[in-house]
Amino acid sequence: MISSSSNNTNTKNENDTFYGWVCPGKGQPLEWRKLSLKTFENDNVEIKITHCGICATDLHVMNSDWGPTDYPFVGGHEQELIVIHVMNVKNVKIIKKTYAVKVLDELLQGSVVGVIGIGGLGHFAIQWAKALGAKVIIFSTSNEKRKDAEMLGADEFILTTSNNNMGGSNPYLLSHMILCTSFGIHEFNWSYYLSFMEPNGTFILTTAPEAFLNGIPVHLILQRQLSIVGAAVGSPKEIQEMLIFVNEHLNEIKPWIEKIYSMDQIEEAIQVVKKGQAKYRVVLQV
């Protein structure tokens, strides 16, 4: 059930409980529990979840990496769902399926875009940038992902662990650089990555690591008038525009899913995400 800030209370939905995997506290194993739903209100939408993604956000919150989590915690903010009941709500209809995904926008035709990290977000970033007409340069610590990057449409691949790529002048000038991984950020070489940026370029954070962003070279930002910005969830208008765009590019933008896990395989699925072994979305079937 998706709720809003309204205080108008209607009758409670007859199905007033649900079951879910609950994290009772930091470092504790998940528990399968029966939980109560909130009261259904006039401006709510009732949904039936069919599939649920697992990503690093869930792991960070389970572990209180971003501050104390209000336990018990039920994760799973990435959902494939069916809208089954609509009250006094605009712009929502009962349709077969709707998807919750992240938005990459404002990429111009002919731009050169760098993507750091090929994972659940990064593999989408490549496809979005290509569909929007950009040239895409991949930065990765794993040479094993080079072929995957090519399959996803990347134009060039830079292995950042190679000494040949960690110094000297850079052959690319990027209009945008998108950071798509939250792992290893405490050792992030800001000078190296920002040196690829063209004047007035934009570095986009789409991740929220638990570490502080240290070592940002202010002189380089000043000299090139660079912007460092963050992007989390788009507005309803942006999401609507995104869905329209995806519908027009179904052959170009799609999730890479190797395996769909059942709900009783949740621990296995979580370990796949923790170890960085996902290719590239981990999905539970409800």
C-alpha atoms as a printed R data frame, in Angstrom:
    type eleno elety resid chain resno       x       y       z
1   ATOM     1    CA   MET     A     1   0.000   0.000   0.000
2   ATOM     2    CA   ILE     A     2   1.344   3.420  -0.974
3   ATOM     3    CA   SER     A     3   0.282   6.138   1.445
4   ATOM     4    CA   SER     A     4   0.334   9.914   1.318
5   ATOM     5    CA   SER     A     5   0.381  12.670   3.901
6   ATOM     6    CA   SER     A     6  -3.399  13.050   4.036
7   ATOM     7    CA   ASN     A     7  -5.179  12.699   7.372
8   ATOM     8    CA   ASN     A     8  -8.552  11.664   5.879
9   ATOM     9    CA   THR     A     9  -9.205   8.191   7.292
10  ATOM    10    CA   ASN     A    10 -11.524   5.731   5.568
11  ATOM    11    CA   THR     A    11 -12.467   2.186   6.492
12  ATOM    12    CA   LYS     A    12  -9.627  -0.242   6.981
13  ATOM    13    CA   ASN     A    13  -8.839  -2.620   4.145
14  ATOM    14    CA   GLU     A    14 -10.202  -6.110   4.865
15  ATOM    15    CA   ASN     A    15  -6.793  -7.587   4.115
16  ATOM    16    CA   ASP     A    16  -5.109  -5.725   6.960
17  ATOM    17    CA   THR     A    17  -1.994  -7.884   7.381
18  ATOM    18    CA   PHE     A    18   0.889  -9.070   5.241
19  ATOM    19    CA   TYR     A    19   3.963 -11.283   5.546
20  ATOM    20    CA   GLY     A    20   7.496 -10.148   4.910
21  ATOM    21    CA   TRP     A    21  11.158 -10.715   5.686
22  ATOM    22    CA   VAL     A    22  12.013  -8.486   8.638
23  ATOM    23    CA   CYS     A    23  15.434  -7.287   9.757
24  ATOM    24    CA   PRO     A    24  15.029  -7.078  13.571
25  ATOM    25    CA   GLY     A    25  18.358  -5.365  14.174
26  ATOM    26    CA   LYS     A    26  21.877  -4.741  12.907
27  ATOM    27    CA   GLY     A    27  23.717  -7.983  12.205
28  ATOM    28    CA   GLN     A    28  20.703 -10.132  13.038
29  ATOM    29    CA   PRO     A    29  19.256 -12.775  10.670
30  ATOM    30    CA   LEU     A    30  16.051 -11.993   8.821
31  ATOM    31    CA   GLU     A    31  12.781 -13.245  10.254
32  ATOM    32    CA   TRP     A    32   9.575 -14.160   8.376
33  ATOM    33    CA   ARG     A    33   6.834 -12.229  10.170
34  ATOM    34    CA   LYS     A    34   3.167 -11.318   9.940
35  ATOM    35    CA   LEU     A    35   2.791  -7.529   9.955
36  ATOM    36    CA   SER     A    36  -0.071  -5.037  10.070
37  ATOM    37    CA   LEU     A    37  -0.926  -2.744   7.185
38  ATOM    38    CA   LYS     A    38  -1.808   0.909   7.706
39  ATOM    39    CA   THR     A    39  -5.392   2.085   7.440
40  ATOM    40    CA   PHE     A    40  -6.484   2.495   3.816
41  ATOM    41    CA   GLU     A    41  -7.297   6.157   3.123
42  ATOM    42    CA   ASN     A    42  -9.151   8.040   0.398
43  ATOM    43    CA   ASP     A    43  -6.009   9.127  -1.417
44  ATOM    44    CA   ASN     A    44  -4.199   5.771  -1.300
45  ATOM    45    CA   VAL     A    45  -3.439   3.228  -3.998
46  ATOM    46    CA   GLU     A    46  -3.624  -0.471  -3.152
47  ATOM    47    CA   ILE     A    47  -1.052  -2.636  -4.905
48  ATOM    48    CA   LYS     A    48  -0.123  -6.286  -5.249
49  ATOM    49    CA   ILE     A    49   3.650  -6.842  -5.434
50  ATOM    50    CA   THR     A    50   4.740  -9.621  -7.795
51  ATOM    51    CA   HIS     A    51   8.518  -9.137  -7.790
52  ATOM    52    CA   CYS     A    52  10.975  -7.245  -5.612
53  ATOM    53    CA   GLY     A    53  14.557  -6.182  -6.250
54  ATOM    54    CA   ILE     A    54  17.433  -6.290  -3.765
55  ATOM    55    CA   CYS     A    55  20.105  -3.618  -4.002
56  ATOM    56    CA   ALA     A    56  22.864  -2.045  -1.921
57  ATOM    57    CA   THR     A    57  20.373   0.406  -0.406
58  ATOM    58    CA   ASP     A    58  18.640  -2.463   1.391
59  ATOM    59    CA   LEU     A    59  21.963  -3.706   2.760
60  ATOM    60    CA   HIS     A    60  23.027  -0.243   3.945
61  ATOM    61    CA   VAL     A    61  19.753   0.278   5.833
62  ATOM    62    CA   MET     A    62  19.810  -3.224   7.324
63  ATOM    63    CA   ASN     A    63  23.297  -2.464   8.642
64  ATOM    64    CA   SER     A    64  22.510   1.108   9.851
65  ATOM    65    CA   ASP     A    65  25.273   2.433   7.585
66  ATOM    66    CA   TRP     A    66  23.501   5.763   7.015
67  ATOM    67    CA   GLY     A    67  22.597   6.327  10.641
68  ATOM    68    CA   PRO     A    68  20.475   4.337  13.102
69  ATOM    69    CA   THR     A    69  17.749   2.341  11.342
70  ATOM    70    CA   ASP     A    70  14.299   2.288  12.904
71  ATOM    71    CA   TYR     A    71  14.037  -1.493  13.374
72  ATOM    72    CA   PRO     A    72  12.212  -3.710  12.609
73  ATOM    73    CA   PHE     A    73  12.935  -2.957   8.956
74  ATOM    74    CA   VAL     A    74  11.275  -4.486   5.883
75  ATOM    75    CA   GLY     A    75  13.329  -3.805   2.758
76  ATOM    76    CA   GLY     A    76  12.385  -3.952  -0.880
77  ATOM    77    CA   HIS     A    77  11.805  -0.513  -2.396
78  ATOM    78    CA   GLU     A    78  12.218  -1.720  -5.993
79  ATOM    79    CA   GLN     A    79   8.979  -3.399  -6.975
80  ATOM    80    CA   GLU     A    80   7.074  -4.782  -9.910
81  ATOM    81    CA   LEU     A    81   3.449  -4.497  -8.973
82  ATOM    82    CA   ILE     A    82  -0.172  -4.507 -10.034
83  ATOM    83    CA   VAL     A    83  -2.460  -1.645  -9.050
84  ATOM    84    CA   ILE     A    84  -5.669  -3.272  -7.783
85  ATOM    85    CA   HIS     A    85  -7.571  -0.486  -6.002
86  ATOM    86    CA   VAL     A    86  -7.580   3.250  -6.638
87  ATOM    87    CA   MET     A    87  -9.464   5.793  -4.538
88  ATOM    88    CA   ASN     A    88  -9.317   9.575  -5.010
89  ATOM    89    CA   VAL     A    89  -5.967   9.579  -6.827
90  ATOM    90    CA   LYS     A    90  -5.006  11.385 -10.010
91  ATOM    91    CA   ASN     A    91  -2.773  10.002 -12.771
92  ATOM    92    CA   VAL     A    92  -2.984   6.370 -11.601
93  ATOM    93    CA   LYS     A    93  -4.986   3.720 -13.401
94  ATOM    94    CA   ILE     A    94  -5.416  -0.014 -12.847
95  ATOM    95    CA   ILE     A    95  -3.102  -1.504 -15.455
96  ATOM    96    CA   LYS     A    96  -1.225  -4.765 -15.800
97  ATOM    97    CA   LYS     A    97   2.174  -3.721 -14.439
98  ATOM    98    CA   THR     A    98   4.185  -0.663 -13.451
99  ATOM    99    CA   TYR     A    99   7.859  -0.459 -12.643
100 ATOM   100    CA   ALA     A   100   9.948   1.475 -10.131
101 ATOM   101    CA   VAL     A   101  13.328   2.353 -11.653
102 ATOM   102    CA   LYS     A   102  15.940   5.091 -11.441
103 ATOM   103    CA   VAL     A   103  16.087   7.999 -13.836
104 ATOM   104    CA   LEU     A   104  19.034   9.254 -15.866
105 ATOM   105    CA   ASP     A   105  18.213  12.407 -17.759
106 ATOM   106    CA   GLU     A   106  19.622  15.595 -19.240
107 ATOM   107    CA   LEU     A   107  22.132  13.731 -21.401
108 ATOM   108    CA   LEU     A   108  22.522  15.562 -24.689
109 ATOM   109    CA   GLN     A   109  22.876  14.080 -28.156
110 ATOM   110    CA   GLY     A   110  26.584  13.716 -28.894
111 ATOM   111    CA   SER     A   111  27.740  13.941 -25.267
112 ATOM   112    CA   VAL     A   112  30.569  11.789 -23.962
113 ATOM   113    CA   VAL     A   113  29.492  10.130 -20.716
114 ATOM   114    CA   GLY     A   114  31.602   8.209 -18.229
115 ATOM   115    CA   VAL     A   115  30.043   5.482 -16.074
116 ATOM   116    CA   ILE     A   116  31.898   4.255 -12.985
117 ATOM   117    CA   GLY     A   117  30.873   0.757 -11.949
118 ATOM   118    CA   ILE     A   118  28.928  -1.844 -13.898
119 ATOM   119    CA   GLY     A   119  26.290  -3.202 -11.570
120 ATOM   120    CA   GLY     A   120  22.611  -2.825 -10.873
121 ATOM   121    CA   LEU     A   121  22.707   0.904 -11.618
122 ATOM   122    CA   GLY     A   122  25.697   1.007 -13.942
123 ATOM   123    CA   HIS     A   123  24.297  -1.440 -16.498
124 ATOM   124    CA   PHE     A   124  21.197   0.764 -16.756
125 ATOM   125    CA   ALA     A   125  23.325   3.910 -17.020
126 ATOM   126    CA   ILE     A   126  25.098   2.519 -20.084
127 ATOM   127    CA   GLN     A   127  21.824   1.692 -21.837
128 ATOM   128    CA   TRP     A   128  20.182   5.009 -20.962
129 ATOM   129    CA   ALA     A   129  23.146   7.077 -22.102
130 ATOM   130    CA   LYS     A   130  23.323   5.201 -25.406
131 ATOM   131    CA   ALA     A   131  19.581   5.500 -25.990
132 ATOM   132    CA   LEU     A   132  19.879   9.253 -25.381
133 ATOM   133    CA   GLY     A   133  22.572   9.517 -28.050
134 ATOM   134    CA   ALA     A   134  25.740   9.695 -25.974
135 ATOM   135    CA   LYS     A   135  29.117   8.032 -26.384
136 ATOM   136    CA   VAL     A   136  29.795   5.919 -23.272
137 ATOM   137    CA   ILE     A   137  33.140   5.281 -21.572
138 ATOM   138    CA   ILE     A   138  33.167   2.633 -18.818
139 ATOM   139    CA   PHE     A   139  35.445   2.773 -15.768
140 ATOM   140    CA   SER     A   140  35.686  -0.539 -13.928
141 ATOM   141    CA   THR     A   141  37.995  -2.338 -11.512
142 ATOM   142    CA   SER     A   142  37.102  -5.700 -13.098
143 ATOM   143    CA   ASN     A   143  38.399  -6.696 -16.511
144 ATOM   144    CA   GLU     A   144  35.906  -9.581 -16.407
145 ATOM   145    CA   LYS     A   145  33.152  -7.051 -17.097
146 ATOM   146    CA   ARG     A   146  34.704  -5.740 -20.313
147 ATOM   147    CA   LYS     A   147  32.688  -8.083 -22.543
148 ATOM   148    CA   ASP     A   148  29.488  -7.317 -20.624
149 ATOM   149    CA   ALA     A   149  30.096  -3.596 -21.113
150 ATOM   150    CA   GLU     A   150  30.427  -4.130 -24.862
151 ATOM   151    CA   MET     A   151  27.207  -6.176 -24.922
152 ATOM   152    CA   LEU     A   152  25.416  -3.352 -23.096
153 ATOM   153    CA   GLY     A   153  26.566  -0.865 -25.735
154 ATOM   154    CA   ALA     A   154  29.604   0.812 -24.184
155 ATOM   155    CA   ASP     A   155  31.962   2.407 -26.696
156 ATOM   156    CA   GLU     A   156  35.168   2.097 -24.670
157 ATOM   157    CA   PHE     A   157  36.325   0.399 -21.467
158 ATOM   158    CA   ILE     A   158  38.950   1.671 -19.014
159 ATOM   159    CA   LEU     A   159  40.359  -0.752 -16.431
160 ATOM   160    CA   THR     A   160  41.099   1.525 -13.486
161 ATOM   161    CA   THR     A   161  43.401  -0.964 -11.757
162 ATOM   162    CA   SER     A   162  45.868  -0.762 -14.628
163 ATOM   163    CA   ASN     A   163  48.897   1.465 -13.994
164 ATOM   164    CA   ASN     A   164  48.664   2.632 -17.602
165 ATOM   165    CA   ASN     A   165  45.355   4.322 -16.840
166 ATOM   166    CA   MET     A   166  46.190   6.020 -13.528
167 ATOM   167    CA   GLY     A   167  48.327   8.948 -14.596
168 ATOM   168    CA   GLY     A   168  49.286  11.408 -17.313
169 ATOM   169    CA   SER     A   169  46.963  13.284 -19.650
170 ATOM   170    CA   ASN     A   170  43.590  11.769 -20.406
171 ATOM   171    CA   PRO     A   171  42.420  11.222 -24.000
172 ATOM   172    CA   TYR     A   172  38.743  11.908 -23.179
173 ATOM   173    CA   LEU     A   173  36.805  14.982 -22.159
174 ATOM   174    CA   LEU     A   174  33.517  13.945 -20.613
175 ATOM   175    CA   SER     A   175  30.441  16.126 -20.326
176 ATOM   176    CA   HIS     A   176  29.013  13.869 -17.606
177 ATOM   177    CA   MET     A   177  30.470  11.310 -15.215
178 ATOM   178    CA   ILE     A   178  28.076   9.021 -13.350
179 ATOM   179    CA   LEU     A   179  29.184   7.245 -10.168
180 ATOM   180    CA   CYS     A   180  27.156   4.037  -9.937
181 ATOM   181    CA   THR     A   181  28.811   2.107  -7.132
182 ATOM   182    CA   SER     A   182  28.916   2.565  -3.369
183 ATOM   183    CA   PHE     A   183  31.714   0.063  -2.813
184 ATOM   184    CA   GLY     A   184  35.314   1.165  -2.299
185 ATOM   185    CA   ILE     A   185  34.299   4.818  -2.149
186 ATOM   186    CA   HIS     A   186  36.627   5.492   0.817
187 ATOM   187    CA   GLU     A   187  39.552   4.961  -1.582
188 ATOM   188    CA   PHE     A   188  37.977   6.893  -4.431
189 ATOM   189    CA   ASN     A   189  40.559   8.778  -6.526
190 ATOM   190    CA   TRP     A   190  38.692  12.027  -7.176
191 ATOM   191    CA   SER     A   191  41.616  13.697  -8.952
192 ATOM   192    CA   TYR     A   192  41.892  10.845 -11.423
193 ATOM   193    CA   TYR     A   193  38.207  10.784 -12.361
194 ATOM   194    CA   LEU     A   194  37.638  14.546 -12.393
195 ATOM   195    CA   SER     A   195  40.665  14.962 -14.675
196 ATOM   196    CA   PHE     A   196  38.536  13.377 -17.420
197 ATOM   197    CA   MET     A   197  35.898  16.096 -17.167
198 ATOM   198    CA   GLU     A   198  35.534  18.862 -19.727
199 ATOM   199    CA   PRO     A   199  35.023  22.458 -18.544
200 ATOM   200    CA   ASN     A   200  31.532  22.933 -17.072
201 ATOM   201    CA   GLY     A   201  31.138  19.156 -16.849
202 ATOM   202    CA   THR     A   202  28.851  17.461 -14.344
203 ATOM   203    CA   PHE     A   203  29.770  14.625 -11.971
204 ATOM   204    CA   ILE     A   204  26.599  12.793 -10.890
205 ATOM   205    CA   LEU     A   205  26.338  10.765  -7.684
206 ATOM   206    CA   THR     A   206  23.641   8.101  -7.894
207 ATOM   207    CA   THR     A   207  24.851   6.252  -4.832
208 ATOM   208    CA   ALA     A   208  24.970   6.890  -1.094
209 ATOM   209    CA   PRO     A   209  27.986   5.204   0.502
210 ATOM   210    CA   GLU     A   210  28.457   5.177   4.256
211 ATOM   211    CA   ALA     A   211  31.821   6.932   3.933
212 ATOM   212    CA   PHE     A   212  32.394  10.670   3.677
213 ATOM   213    CA   LEU     A   213  33.515  12.060   0.317
214 ATOM   214    CA   ASN     A   214  37.112  12.944   1.111
215 ATOM   215    CA   GLY     A   215  39.929  14.107  -1.132
216 ATOM   216    CA   ILE     A   216  37.902  16.184  -3.610
217 ATOM   217    CA   PRO     A   217  40.387  18.460  -5.468
218 ATOM   218    CA   VAL     A   218  38.872  21.921  -5.110
219 ATOM   219    CA   HIS     A   219  41.430  23.533  -7.436
220 ATOM   220    CA   LEU     A   220  40.366  21.243 -10.306
221 ATOM   221    CA   ILE     A   221  36.690  22.028  -9.709
222 ATOM   222    CA   LEU     A   222  37.442  25.756  -9.721
223 ATOM   223    CA   GLN     A   223  39.655  25.662 -12.812
224 ATOM   224    CA   ARG     A   224  37.151  23.719 -14.918
225 ATOM   225    CA   GLN     A   225  33.956  25.011 -13.249
226 ATOM   226    CA   LEU     A   226  32.834  21.469 -12.550
227 ATOM   227    CA   SER     A   227  29.601  20.556 -10.781
228 ATOM   228    CA   ILE     A   228  29.139  17.631  -8.405
229 ATOM   229    CA   VAL     A   229  25.456  16.809  -8.047
230 ATOM   230    CA   GLY     A   230  23.314  14.049  -6.568
231 ATOM   231    CA   ALA     A   231  20.360  12.164  -8.034
232 ATOM   232    CA   ALA     A   232  18.127   9.771  -6.127
233 ATOM   233    CA   VAL     A   233  14.475   9.360  -7.159
234 ATOM   234    CA   GLY     A   234  12.929  11.483  -9.880
235 ATOM   235    CA   SER     A   235   9.735  13.482  -9.568
236 ATOM   236    CA   PRO     A   236   6.417  11.932 -10.723
237 ATOM   237    CA   LYS     A   237   6.707  13.975 -13.927
238 ATOM   238    CA   GLU     A   238  10.239  12.699 -14.576
239 ATOM   239    CA   ILE     A   239   9.184   9.120 -13.880
240 ATOM   240    CA   GLN     A   240   6.294   9.466 -16.319
241 ATOM   241    CA   GLU     A   241   8.635  10.861 -18.991
242 ATOM   242    CA   MET     A   242  11.057   8.019 -18.276
243 ATOM   243    CA   LEU     A   243   8.404   5.329 -18.704
244 ATOM   244    CA   ILE     A   244   7.296   6.866 -21.997
245 ATOM   245    CA   PHE     A   245  10.923   6.930 -23.179
246 ATOM   246    CA   VAL     A   246  11.514   3.305 -22.124
247 ATOM   247    CA   ASN     A   247   8.368   2.215 -23.954
248 ATOM   248    CA   GLU     A   248   9.819   3.791 -27.106
249 ATOM   249    CA   HIS     A   249  13.191   2.048 -26.594
250 ATOM   250    CA   LEU     A   250  12.243  -1.427 -25.372
251 ATOM   251    CA   ASN     A   251  14.995  -3.068 -27.405
252 ATOM   252    CA   GLU     A   252  17.643  -0.710 -26.006
253 ATOM   253    CA   ILE     A   253  16.837  -0.475 -22.284
254 ATOM   254    CA   LYS     A   254  16.141  -3.619 -20.288
255 ATOM   255    CA   PRO     A   255  17.307  -5.169 -17.006
256 ATOM   256    CA   TRP     A   256  19.965  -7.871 -17.100
257 ATOM   257    CA   ILE     A   257  18.655 -10.608 -14.780
258 ATOM   258    CA   GLU     A   258  20.472 -13.938 -14.574
259 ATOM   259    CA   LYS     A   259  18.241 -15.532 -11.967
260 ATOM   260    CA   ILE     A   260  14.946 -14.870 -10.216
261 ATOM   261    CA   TYR     A   261  15.009 -16.036  -6.603
262 ATOM   262    CA   SER     A   262  12.077 -17.352  -4.589
263 ATOM   263    CA   MET     A   263  11.270 -15.677  -1.269
264 ATOM   264    CA   ASP     A   264  12.792 -18.550   0.704
265 ATOM   265    CA   GLN     A   265  16.095 -17.946  -1.154
266 ATOM   266    CA   ILE     A   266  16.436 -14.414   0.203
267 ATOM   267    CA   GLU     A   267  19.639 -15.102   2.168
268 ATOM   268    CA   GLU     A   268  21.310 -16.492  -0.953
269 ATOM   269    CA   ALA     A   269  20.170 -13.448  -2.937
270 ATOM   270    CA   ILE     A   270  21.499 -11.029  -0.297
271 ATOM   271    CA   GLN     A   271  24.899 -12.730  -0.310
272 ATOM   272    CA   VAL     A   272  25.082 -12.373  -4.104
273 ATOM   273    CA   VAL     A   273  24.587  -8.612  -3.731
274 ATOM   274    CA   LYS     A   274  27.050  -8.330  -0.830
275 ATOM   275    CA   LYS     A   275  29.773 -10.119  -2.762
276 ATOM   276    CA   GLY     A   276  29.222  -8.047  -5.919
277 ATOM   277    CA   GLN     A   277  28.332 -11.167  -7.918
278 ATOM   278    CA   ALA     A   278  25.006  -9.970  -9.319
279 ATOM   279    CA   LYS     A   279  24.497  -9.788 -13.074
280 ATOM   280    CA   TYR     A   280  23.001  -7.298 -12.776
281 ATOM   281    CA   ARG     A   281  19.699  -7.067 -10.926
282 ATOM   282    CA   VAL     A   282  18.811  -9.456  -8.111
283 ATOM   283    CA   VAL     A   283  15.074 -10.123  -8.086
284 ATOM   284    CA   LEU     A   284  12.760 -11.982  -5.696
285 ATOM   285    CA   GLN     A   285   9.478 -13.464  -6.887
286 ATOM   286    CA   VAL     A   286   6.784 -12.817  -4.294
